[in-house]
Amino acid sequence: MIPAAENLAHILARIEAARKSAVKPAPSTALIAVSKGHGEAAIRPLLEAGQRHFGESRVQEAQAKWTGLKRDYPDVELHLIGPLQTNKLREALALFDWIHSLGRPKLGEALKSEAAHAGHTPGLFVQVNIGEEPQKAGVAPREAAGFIAQVRDLGLMPQGLMCIPPLGEAPAPYFALLAKLAGENNLPLLSMGMSEDFETAIRFGATHVRVGTALFGERS
């Protein structure tokens, strides 16, 4: 297996090439290295190579790995890209710089309360269930504007939208729809695109791409 640090340069080159070929790329595109399921031994070489955005799906797993790593690398930006339960909010706010999975009113209300308690609010993405799949979290596209307004009424300021297109379908129409929703709601950030489709996402203005397998290989 090729070490993640060697894959990093290749992924960054692909991101830059995709940006150059895009008609209207975002001003910048951050690579989020999705480190869920991988331990410190796999993560540290990427940190030493300069990678600073990382994504995790579970609060408890992230606590075990990143509490110490963030002390060693205080400029790391940690992104929660998986579902967040309200009973994990306090721990999440203590560790994560960004939450990509704001997608239900109850979570928004609890987040407002915990953010006031913590004295800070992480960067927020509203998760859109772009394919309206029953097994996935997030708001339906037709409900996105109302939900964003509701979140803003709580005093929270989402900065972008996140989505995961349906598996096995062409992702481009879904990325185009997410970009359209973001524009209509004055949200500058788009978290979309993973290992198999991040170059397509960049063509549609992705500001954050979430890449795990192409960096780390398959999880054992």
Secondary structure, 3 states (H helix, E strand, C coil): CCCHHHHHHHHHHHHHHHHHHCCCCCCCCEEEEECCCCCHHHHHHHHHCCCCEEEECCHHHHHHHHHHHHHHCCCCEEEECCCCCHHHHHHHHHHCCEEEEECCHHHHHHHHHHHHHHCCCCEEEEEECCCCCCCCCCECHHHHHHHHHHHHHCCCCCCEEECCCCCCCCCHHHHHHHHHHHHHCCCCEEECCCCCCHHHHHHCCCCEEEECHHHHCCCC
